[in-house]
Structure formats: C-alpha cells, structure tokens
Amino acid sequence: MKLSPFALLLVLSCTIASAQESIFDGKTLEGWKGNDAFWSVKDGTITGQTTKENPTKGNTFLIWQGGEIGDFELKLQFKIVGGNSGIQYRSVDKGNHVVNGYQADFEAGDTYIGILYEEGGRGILAQRTQKVEIASDGKKTVASEPTVDNKEFLASVKKEDWNTFEITAKGPHLVHKINGHTTIDVTDNQEGKAKASGILALQLHAGPPMTVQFKDIQLKKLK
C-alpha cells in the first residue's frame, strides 16, 4: 500500500515521538534511587535539598534505574537556588549514592554552569564556550573559535528560575546546550578514560545549604 505524503509524514512523526521517553512521572521517584533524606518530589519536580540542619557529607546522587545508555539526547528543565549541581551521564554507580563519570555541570553562580566535568576522574574536561578534542593520549586541543558568546549566554540564564539543559552524546562527541546556547562541544578519544555508555544520575553537591529541582525530563536513545 502506497501512503500519501501526509500519511507518511504522520507515521514518521509518530515514530520520532515514540523515541522520546519521559523518565520522571511528575509525582513520585519511581524509577529513581537516592538518599530519601535529600531527595523528594515537590510541586511536581524532583527536588534535592540540603539545609544547615541536614547537610550531606559528600556529593550525593539520585540515580535513574533504567540501566546503562550509550548514544542519546536528554532534555530537561532545572532550577537551582544556591550551591552546585549537575547531570551525570555515561557514569558508574560506586555505591552509597556516589557516582563517577561525565557531568553536565551547573550552579547558582557563573563559573561552572555549562562545563563538562568528570566526577571522580579527570576533572574539568572543557570550560564553558570551549570546543575541545581530546586525543587518545589525553592531549587536549581547544579550538580558537568559542561555541557561544559568554556574555550573551550568561544573560540568557534565569537565576533561581527554570532553564533548559540539553545533552547530546553520540560516539565520542558530547555537546551541552543551555537555553539553546552550546556551552561545550567535546570529542573525547582518550584511551582507557573515554566512556561509551553508563548510567544517568542527578547531583546534589556538598557544602552550604542549597536546593535544586528538575522537571520535564525527556530521554531519546539514539541506539
């Protein structure tokens, strides 16, 4: 049976839509695992919170229980009041709510938001605005042209309000976007260090009291 152009477009649209998976139901932490002393659902959002009376001794993570993923696109909304947080991907569960691996970093301040950090590993892999190629021996080459105008990007960030974070990981190529701005573009080919797959998790950072919230978490597996 030959489909009309409209019908073909409809089938294609449904196929694309079906590839999108909502991994937070907006009501419970079903499908996620973390320390209940810090993680909960408030006002339809995943909420991580520390207080003066209830600090975390180290960084603690809420881990998605959907298994390891390789190539993917992840899009979510985040809001942070104080402190530092991030989205772990292609990472490893070290036990006791500790995760190591790639982190799409963000914070209440202006220094680390949008960078690529490796928790428990190589540290900062790319500063904001950098396009970086990491060779097999670990040598970094930074492109002369920035991925975004830093002042323009910072002006787009809504403090203590909702912002959009998008992560694309395809092979060794990793891209972070916040509010549509490409904050880093990294190709990681380092032998024994680059990760092709792993788990997803959300971070609550040790330190002064803080609150971080996440909603509209959409995952699209690319393979």
Stockholm file with secondary structure:
# STOCKHOLM 1.0

chainA/1-223         MKLSPFALLLVLSCTIASAQESIFDGKTLEGWKGNDAFWSVKDGTITGQTTKENPTKGNTFLIWQGGEIGDFELKLQFKIVGGNSGIQYRSVDKGNHVVNGYQADFEAGDTYIGILYEEGGRGILAQRTQKVEIASDGKKTVASEPTVDNKEFLASVKKEDWNTFEITAKGPHLVHKINGHTTIDVTDNQEGKAKASGILALQLHAGPPMTVQFKDIQLKKLK
#=GR chainA/1-223 SS CCCCHHHHHHHHHHHHHHTEEECCCSSCCTTEECCTTTEEEETTEEEEEECSSSCCSSCEEEEECSCCBCSEEEEEEEEEESSEEEEEEEEEEEETTEEEEEEEEEESSSSSTTCEEEETTTEEEECTTEEEEECTTSCEEECSSCSSCHHHHHHHCCTTSCEEEEEEEETTEEEEEETTEEEEEEEECCTTTCCSCBEEEEEECSSSCEEEEEEEEEEEECC
#=GC SS_cons         CCCCHHHHHHHHHHHHHHTEEECCCSSCCTTEECCTTTEEEETTEEEEEECSSSCCSSCEEEEECSCCBCSEEEEEEEEEESSEEEEEEEEEEEETTEEEEEEEEEESSSSSTTCEEEETTTEEEECTTEEEEECTTSCEEECSSCSSCHHHHHHHCCTTSCEEEEEEEETTEEEEEETTEEEEEEEECCTTTCCSCBEEEEEECSSSCEEEEEEEEEEEECC
//
